[in-house]
Structure formats: C-alpha cells, structure tokens
Amino acid sequence: MSKSHLVIGLVVAAVLVGGVALTRPSGIASNDSSLAASATATLGSDMQPVVVLFNGSGFSPSVVKIVRGRSLEFLNISGTALRIAPLADPKDGSSADLGFAATKSIGKNESFGVSLSQPGIWGYKNLQDPDVVGVVIVE
C-alpha cells in the first residue's frame, strides 16, 4: 500500500470518527464516548484560536469542527520537530493550502497559526512524519 493511500485512509477514518462523535445524541452513554470526545472537538463561535496539540505521535484533537473565520493554533508539546502541510486531494494531487504550509519546523513549545475562512473539510499532516494527520471541518 502506498503512503498516499495510507494518508487518505487515515483522513477518512478521522472524518468517520468525527462524524460518529458529532451525530451521537448527548444523552446516550456508550463505552466509546470518551474515545470519541478526545478525538473530536466541536467549537463554537467565540473567536479565540482553537489549539491543536502535537504530542509527537499525533494531533489532539485529531478532528476539529469550527466556524468560518476561526483560527487554529498548532502547539508542539513534544520533543520532536513539527512541520504542518496540507494534504493533497487524491483526485488530482492538488491541495487547498489555506495557509497550512508552515515555512519552517516548529520546535518544542512553539506554535504555528492559520486563520480559516473557506468552508470545507481540510486535511493536514506533519511533514516530518507524513503518517501523522489531522482534519479540520470549517462551517
């Protein structure tokens, strides 16, 4: 299996986890509710940046749903380098950059921010470890 297929599979899995977490009624308890809650964050309309943590092995939350105009701030809390880049569209290899392309690596306790004004589902990865991906859903 090629790396691009693996990345696409991871993005699809992340979106599915996010969809399950977002569609489950809040009054229903389930054994996997803590997993879904930790994997997905749905954030309201206040304009503070949404912080996505990078811990060396992945992003937390891995799927974020935000309103248009909101900013994401990627904070590296690991001892390894982080460099954010957009995922390519599997249909034609293009990507909607949206500012996801960091021009340099982000060290420990450093951050990188991007403002998102275009609605859609956008994937991003760590160029230092392209198997580490995340998704932001912009409404």
PEHU-V99494 format. One record per helix or strand. SS is the DSSP state (H for helix, E for strand). FROM is the first residue (numbers start at 1). LEN is the number of residues. Records with the same first field share a line. If there is no record, write none. Layout:
SS = FROM-LEN ; FROM-LEN
//
This chain:
H = 3-21 ; 33-7
E = 40-3 ; 50-5 ; 59-2 ; 63-4 ; 71-6 ; 82-1 ; 84-3 ; 106-1 ; 111-5 ; 120-7 ; 129-10
//
